[in-house]
């Protein structure tokens, strides 16, 4: 996949300005057998914030991604990306 940067800056409070082939907001997602290649930034981007993008949905009530454990990461490959193979945001995520 060729994951490109946006043509304009989206906003100073958004992280969408850094494209990733896989953009993960739920740390406990099972990531098994994926290939992330050709991004203008990261192959895998894990954003473990204090709330989900859909925090208002009933299924997300009381869940804080920043404190969720990291789910299984097995046989994933990241190559030929312009930036990191795997990036964590915010920096310092420690499940």
C-alpha positions in Angstrom: 0.0 0.0 0.0 1.2 3.5 -0.7 0.1 5.6 2.2 0.6 9.3 1.5 0.8 12.4 3.6 -2.2 14.7 3.5 -2.0 17.5 1.0 -2.5 20.1 3.8 -2.0 20.1 7.6 -5.2 18.9 9.2 -4.8 20.6 12.6 -2.3 21.2 15.4 -4.2 18.9 17.8 -4.6 16.0 15.3 -2.1 13.3 14.6 -3.5 12.5 11.1 -0.7 14.5 9.5 1.5 11.4 9.9 0.2 8.6 7.6 0.4 5.0 8.6 -0.6 1.8 6.7 -2.2 0.5 10.0 -3.6 3.2 12.3 -4.6 1.5 15.6 -6.5 3.2 18.4 -7.3 0.1 20.4 -4.0 -1.3 21.9 -5.5 -4.7 22.6 -6.2 -5.3 18.9 -4.9 -8.7 17.7 -2.3 -7.9 15.1 -1.4 -11.1 13.4 0.3 -11.7 10.0 0.2 -8.1 8.6 2.5 -6.4 6.2 2.9 -2.6 6.3 5.0 -1.3 3.4 5.4 1.9 1.4 4.0 4.5 3.9 5.3 8.1 3.7 5.6 7.8 7.5 5.1 4.8 9.7 4.0 1.3 8.9 2.1 0.7 12.1 0.9 3.6 14.3 -0.5 2.9 17.7 -2.3 5.8 19.3 -3.1 5.0 22.9 -4.7 8.3 24.0 -6.9 9.0 27.0 -10.0 8.4 24.9 -11.1 6.6 21.7 -12.0 8.6 18.6 -15.6 7.3 19.1 -15.5 7.9 22.9 -19.2 8.9 22.9 -20.3 5.4 21.8 -21.8 3.2 24.5 -19.3 0.4 23.7 -16.4 2.7 24.6 -17.8 4.1 27.9 -15.3 3.7 30.7 -12.5 2.5 28.5 -9.2 4.4 28.4 -6.9 3.1 25.6 -3.8 4.5 27.3 -4.1 1.9 30.0 -5.1 -1.1 28.0 -2.6 -3.9 27.6 -1.0 -4.5 24.2 -2.7 -7.3 22.4 -0.8 -10.0 20.5 1.6 -8.9 17.8 2.7 -12.0 15.8 4.4 -12.3 12.4 3.9 -8.7 11.4 6.4 -7.1 9.0 7.1 -3.4 8.3 9.4 -2.4 5.5 10.1 0.3 2.9 8.4 3.0 4.9 9.8 6.5 5.0 9.6 6.7 8.8 9.3 4.2 11.7 8.3 0.7 11.2 6.2 1.0 14.4 5.3 4.3 16.1 3.6 4.8 19.4 1.7 8.0 20.3 1.8 9.6 22.7 5.4 8.7 23.3 5.8 6.7 26.5 2.9 4.2 26.1 3.6 1.5 28.6 1.0 -1.2 28.9 
